[in-house]
Amino acid sequence: MAHQHNAALVQGRCMPNKVDAWILGSSIASLAAAVHLISDANVPPSQIHILESQSIPGDGITSIGDPLNGYDHRPGCLPSFNDICLGKLLALVPSACGSGRTVKEDIEKLHDDEGCQDVPITHILAQEDDGPKRMETGKLGLGLKDRNEIDDAHVAIRGKVDQKAN
């Protein structure tokens, strides 16, 4: 028999201000769950707790690096920030800085303020006689087959690096 917490019930309805929600993991799904608890169930954000066991939040969608030297990431796990669903989700999340903006607006402002207009977006390194050299992708005619081969090589190299680390 399930135990009901009577303090949170009034006439069979849950009182959102009496609920503490605990979400396991900090993935996009967890963010969506938190947003729906806030917007649909009226649970106050301060009563939603997200537990993460990893040192970096974000499940498999995180990347490491910078615009100048490039990023190391798992491409299959990265969210598409052009996706309308993710955009709508981020537009529902209040900014952590209490500015009255949303997370989506914070990301857009950061991009506008600190955009990388002077830095190429993607880098490919080619092994030259005197060491690795950066190739500008704008000068390359990479098709889908080429990009898939690069992705396959990245996955294979990453697997070898992970094996050596273990």
N, C-alpha and C positions, 0 to 999 in steps of 0.2 A: 504494500500500500504506500502510495506516494505521500510524503510529508508536505503539507501546505503551510506557508508562513502567513498567518492570519493578519499580521500588522500591515501587510501590503495589499490586502483585499478589502474592497468595499463593494457590497452588493454584487459579488462575483466578478468585479473588475479590478484589475491591477492598478495600484497608485504609482505612477512613474517615479515620483519623488522618494518612494520607499524602496526602490529597486537598485541594486548594484549589479551591473552586467560585467561579466568577466569573459574576455575574448582571448583565445589562445592563438598566438602568432600575429605578425604584423604585415600580412600580405594584403593585396588589393581586396581580396574577399573579406578580410577582417575590417578594413576601412569601410567597405560597403555595408557590412553588418552594423558598424558603429553609426554610420550616417543614417541608416534606416531606424535604428533604435532612437536616435535623436529626433528625426523628422516624422516618423510614423507612430512610434510608441511614446513620444514626448519624454524620454528618459534624459535627465540633465547630463550634459557632457562630462561634468565632474564625477558622475557616478558610473562612467564607462571606463573599464580598466583593460588595457591590452597587455598581455604577458608575452614576452619574446625571449626565447632561449639563446638566440644567436647574438653575436656582438654587434651586428649591423642589422637594423630593421629593414623590412621590405621583402622578405622571402627571397625568391630567386631573381628579383627584378633590379637588384642593385648593380652598380658598375663602379669600377675603381679607375681613377685617372684624371686627366685634365685636358682641356681643349688643345693645348700646344703639343703635348706628347702622345695623346690618344688615350683610349679607354680599353680596359679589359672587362669584358662582359659576356654573358650567355645570351646571345641574340634571341633565341627562342623564348626567353622568359621576359624580355623587356616589353613594357606596355607601349602601345602606340599613343602618343599624346595628341595625335590627330583624331583619335577615335572619339566620336560624339558621346558615347556612353561614359567613358572615363572623364571627359570634359564636364559632363553634367554632374557626375559624382563629385569631382573636385570643386565644382561650383557650390555644392551643398555643405562642404566642410568649412567651418569657421577658421580663420587664421589663428595660429597659436600666439601671435604677438598682440592680439586684442585690438587690432586696428579697425575693426568693423569690416574688413575685407574677407574674402574667401581664400582658401588655399590656391585655387585656380588663379585668382587675381594676384596673389603673392608670386606665383611662378611666372606669370606674364610680366609683372613689374620687374622681377629679377632679370628676366630675359631682356627686357627693354633697357634696364639700367646697366647691366653687365654683359650684354650680348657679345658674341665672339665674331663680329663682322670682319675684323682684320685677320682672323685665324681660319684656315681651311677647316671644314667640318670633319673630314675623314682623312686619315693618313694610311698609306701603305708603305711599308719599308721593303726595299729591294737590296739584296746583298751585292755590293760593289767590291772591287779589288781593295779599296782602302776602307772598307767597313760598310755598315748599313747606311743607306741614303733614303730620305723621305721622297716619295713620289706623290705628286699632286693628282688627286683622283679626277679633277675637272678635265685633265688632259687625257684621261684614259676612256676608252669606249667599252666599259664593262657591261656586258649583258647579263641576263639571268643565269646562264650557265657558268660564266666567270665568277659571279658572286657566290653561287652555290659551291664552286670549287674552293674559293677562299674560305667560306664558312666551314666546309669539310676539313680543310687544313687546320683552321683555328681549333676546331673540336678535337682533332687528332693530337695537336701539340698540347692543348690544355689537358687532355687525358694523360699524356706522358708526364707533364709537370705534376699533376695530381698524384700519379703513381710514385714519383720520386719523393714527393712530400710525405707520403705515407710510409 
